[in-house]
Amino acid sequence: MGATIKILVIEDDNEINQLLCEIITNSGYVPQPVFSGTEALLYLASDQE
C-alpha cells in the first residue's frame, strides 16, 4: 500500500471544517483540521521537526 496522504484543512467555520474533513476521510485521505492561517503555520513548522 502507498504512503499516507495528509491534507491540511484551513477553515475558520467549524461546521464547514468538519464537513471538509469528513469528505477527505471518506476519500481515503487523512485530514488535519486547523482554524486559522497562524494555526496552519504553527502546524507546518512543528511537522518539519
Secondary structure, DSSP 8 states (H G I E B T S, - for coil): -----EEEEE-SSHHHHHHHHHHHHHTT-EEEEESSHHHHHHHHHHHH-
